[in-house]
Amino acid sequence: MPRKCEGCNKNAALKRPKTGHALCKDCFFWAFEQEIHQTITDGHLFLPGDSVAIGASGGKDSTVLAYTLKLLNERHNYGLKLFLLSVDEGITGYRDDSLETVKRNQHQYQLPLTIVSYEDLYGWSMDAIVKQVGLKNNCTFCGVFRRQALDRGAAQLGATKIVTGHNADDIAETVIMNVLRGDIARLRRCVAITTGTDGYLPRCKPFKYTYEKEIVMYAYFKKLDYFSTECIYSPNAYRGFARTYIKDLEKIRPRAIIDIIHSGESLSVRKDVRMPTQILCTRCKYISSNDICKACLMLEGLNKGRPRLGIGKIHKERRKFEEELAEQTAQSQDQAVHCQQRHVTETCDDHVTSTNNGRRRCGDCHNSLDCHSNKTT
């Protein structure tokens, strides 16, 4: 006998992964949308009149985000101006295909679309970066560049907020990754529903408590048009191992995802622990916790043929580069001194001319030999 919907007593079409409730499609749609609305209102994510840039990749998360945000904006009268913002990383066979999906979403949802590219902003595509760095640290470059590219694109369009499709699974994975790395600063920041309030542009996550499985189910039953191929450069990413761990936990206890997020929210740091402060990069004026931001360091490494310069806090490659640079500077200084001494002892002896007043001058540099400590008249 088919199970009945716990909302309206019709035949159930699905079992919610998050709560275990049996629901029909219409009740699931309503519950899904209302939970996102509740997250938006409880988190005070928007103000009437906000211009909101929706980070659109063409994947399930950003597609569902664009659809639901437009729906809720009209249903609850948020008073938002919405537009799509995409980043072209320059990944042949992946991003070019996903951007075609975004362009279709533009017409389906009647939202304006702007695309910014790594090539235009940084002079590098991800294909070119991978040729230099390989497949081990490429996701580090892409993450840093994409975050800054979104901010720059949104600023160009006059946006007051950026929204991204980071879901509960993504945030739980990030908590685990930061625990394993011992990164307290990011551990506190990754569970915040809005980040960047004291920096460049506030960035909001309306899907903070929304399970990835439910996003897939919503897109499936709504028949939304989205791109589902995984990035060709991400199979070896560190996040993949955290994702596998989270999925295994979810099979045993579905609530584990929300519990991990709540654990991150409840984290307290001792007062004597020094936390990084936000300043502006001295080169590009982008928000940073150091004098030079991560993106500028990475670009410096790429342009100098040393792509590992920007990876790590004080990486041995950077120390090696600085040591070589200091050695080259010392050699240049030694060579300059040697040339000056040679100029005095050899050139001036061989090329001496006399002036009307009888003082001697060097025939090469025309300086009075009185200038030289060992050649005075």
N, C-alpha and C positions, 0 to 999 in steps of 0.2 A: 504493500500500500504506500503510495507516494506521501512524503512528508508535507505538512501544511506550512504555509508561510506564517511566521510568528508575528507578522505585522498586520495582515489582512485576511488570513485563513484561506487564501487561494493555494494552489499547488506551488510548492517551493521550487525554485529553479537553481538554487545554489546554497552553499553553506559558507558563511563569511569566515575567511581565514583568521581574521582579527578577534572575533567574538565567539565564533562557532554557531551563530544563529542561522536558522534556515529561513531564507527569504525568497520572495518572488523577485523578478527583475525590477519592477517599478519601486518596490519597497527598498531594494538594495540601492537603486539610483538615489532615492530620496535620503536614505541614511548616509550614503557616501558624501553627497553634496552638503548635507546639513553639518556633518562633522568638520568638513573643510571650512564652512561658514563660521562654525563655532571657534575653530582655531584662529581664523582671521580676526574675529571680534574680541576674543579673549586676549589675543596677543597685540591688539591695537596696531595691526600691520599697516593700515592705510588711513589717510585723511581725505575728505572730499576735495577734489581738484588735483589730486596727485597724478602725475604722468608716470606710468608704470611700464618699464621695459621687461617683457617676458623673454627670458633666455630660452631660445627655441633651437633645438638640435634636430628635430624631426623624429626623435625617439618617443617611446610610450609616455614617459613622465612629462616631458615638455608639451606634448600634444594634448594630453589630458588636462594639464595645467592651463593651457591656453583656452581650451573648451570650457572648463568649469569656471575659470575666472571671468570669462565673458558672460557666462550664464548667471553667475552669482552677482556680478556687477549690475546686470539688468534686473534681476529678481529682487535684490535688496537695496538697490539704488546707492551703491557705494560712491558714485560720482567720479569714477576713475577714467582717465584717458589711457587706453591700452594700445600697445604696439609690440610687434615681434622684433627681436634682435638676435641675429645669428652670427656665429663666428666660423669663418672658413679657415681651418688649420692647414689646409693644403695637403690632405691625405687622399691620394688618387685611389679610386675604387671604393671609397667609403664616404668621406664627407661630401664629395660632389654628388653622390646619389642621395644622401640624406637631405641635402639642401633642396633637391627637387621636391621632396615631401613637404618641406617647410613652405615652399612656394605654392604648393597646392593648398596647404592650410591657410595661407594668406587669403586666398580667394574663398575658401570654404567658410572661414570665420569673419571675413571682411575686416581684417586687421592689417594696418600698414606694416611692411617688412623692411628692415635695414640689415645689410650684411657687411661685416668688417672682416678683414683677412690678416693673417700673420704676415703675409708677404708685404702688404702695404704698411703695416705698423712696425714690423721689425726687420723686414728685408730677408726673412727666412721662412720657408715652408716646413711643415713637419717631415715631409719626405726628405728634404735636404738635411734637416737636423738628424734624422735617424741614420743617414749615411755617415754622419760624423760620430755620433755617440753610440750607435748600435741600439739594441732592444732592451738594455738593462735599465737605463735611467731616462728613457725617452718620455715616460709619463710624467716625470718631475718637470721637465721643460714644458710640456704641453699644459699641465695644470697651472703653472705660474703664468705663462703667457696668456692662457685663455681667461683667467680671472681678470688680469689687467685689461685685456682686449674688451671684455664685457663692460667694464667700468668706463673705458675710454669711449666706446661706442654709445653707451647710455648718456654720458656727459655731452657728447656731440649733439645728441637729439634733445637735450634739455630735460631728461628724465629726473624725477625726484626719488624714485625707488626702482630697484631691480628685484624681480622674483625669479627663483629657480625651482626646478622640479625635484630637488633633493627630498627623498622620501624617508620613512622611518628606518627602513633597512640600511639605506646609505649612511644615516647618522649613527646607527648602532655600529656599523662597520668602522666608521671613523673613530668612535669612542674606543673600540678595541685596538685599532692601529695606534692611537696616541698613548694608550696604556702601555702597549708593548714597547713603544719608543721612549716612554717616560717624558713625553712632551706635555707639561702641565699647562702651558699657555694655550696651546691648541685644544687641549682636552676641555678646558672651560669654554672656549669660544665655539667649539663645534656643535654644542648642544643648544646654543642660543638661537631663538627663532628669528631674530633680527641681528645682523652684524654690521659693522661699519658705520654705526651712528655717530662716532666721533672722528670719522675719517672721510673717505672720498664720497661714497654714495651708500645709503642703507641698502642692505641686501636681505630679502625676506624669504622664508621657506614655509609656504602654506601647507605643504605635504609633510610637515615634520612628524605627525603622528599617523600618517597614512601608510598602510602596508603595501609593498610592491605588488604582491599577488592581487590585491584588490584593485590597484591601478590597472593591471593587465585585464582583470575581469571586466572592469568598467569600460575600457577601450574596446574589448571584444564584443560585449553586449550592445554597446552604442555604435559599433561598426565604424570606429574612428580610423582615419587614415594615418598610419605611422610607420616609421622605418625601424626594423627589428634586427639588423645585422650588427654584430659586435665589431668594435674598432679592430683593424687588422694588426695594430701595434700593441694591444693591451693584454694578450693572453698571459704574459709573464709578470703582470703588474702585481705589486705587493698587496693591493686591495683585494685581488682575487682570492688570496688565502684567507683573509678576514671574512670575505663573503661566504666562502665554503663553510667556515666555522659557524657563522650566524645561521645559515640555512640548516645545518645539522641541529643547532639548538632549537630552531623553530619547529622542527619535526617532533622533538620531544616535548617542548613546551612553547606553544605559539606566543604566549605573553612575554617570552624572554626578550623580544625586540624592544617592547615598550619599557620593560624593567631596566634594560641596559641604558636607555635614554634617561629614565628617571634617576638612575645612579649617577650619570654624568651631571644632571641638573643639581643634584644634592651635594656635589663635590665642594669641599671648602679647602682653602689653601692657607697655610700658616702665614702670619703677618710678616715673619722674617724671610719669607721666600720672595726673591726679587723677580718681578714680572716685567716683561719688555714693555717699553712705552712707544707709542705711535708718533713718528715724526715724518717729515717729507724727504724723499730721496733728493740728494744734492744734484743729481744728474737730470732726472726726468720729472721731478716734483710729484711723483706718485707716492701714496702712503706707504710707509715702511717702518720697520722696527730698528733699522740700521741706517747709517749715513748714505749707503748705496743700496738700493732695493735689489731683491733677488733677480728680477728680470734683467736689470742692467748688468749685474754680475754674470749672468748666463750669456747675455749678448756679447759681453766682453770676451768671454771664453770662446764662444763660437767664432767671433771675428778674428781672434788671435790663433785659431787652430788648436785651442786647448779647452775643449768643451766641458771638462770636469772642474774648471775653475769655480763655477758657480754652485757646485753641489756640495752640501755639507756646511757646517758652521765654520770650521777652520780646517779645510781639507789639505791633506799633504801635497796635493797638486798645486794649490795656491801658494803654500809655503815654498815649494820647490821653484815655482815661477818667480816669486819675490826674491828668493836667494839668487837665481840666475840674473834677474834684472839688476840687483845690487852689484853683482860681480861684473856685469857688463858696464855699469856706470863707473865702477872703480877703475876698470881697464881703460875706459875712455878718458878719465881724468889723468891716469898715469901716462897715457899716450900724448895728451895735450901738454903735460909738463915736459915730457921727453922732447917733443917737437920744439917747444920754446927754448929749452937748453941747447938743442942742436942748432937752432936759429942763431943763438947768441955766440956759440963757440966756433961754428963753422961759417955760416953765411956772412956774418959781419967781418970776419977776418979776410975772406976772399973777395968781398965786394964793398970796398970802402971808397967813398968819394969825399972830396973836400968842398967846402962852401967858401964864399967870399971872405967870411970872417975867420976862416981858418979852422972851424970846427968840423969834425969828421962825422959823416952820416953813413948808415948802411945803404948799400946800393939796391937792396931788395925791398926793404920796408921803409926806407927813407927816414927812419927815426934817428935821432941823435944818439950816438953811442954813449952819451952821458946817461941815457935811460937804463943802460945795462949795468948791473952792479959790478961786473968784472971787466967792463970795457969803458973806462972813463978817460978823458983827455986832460 
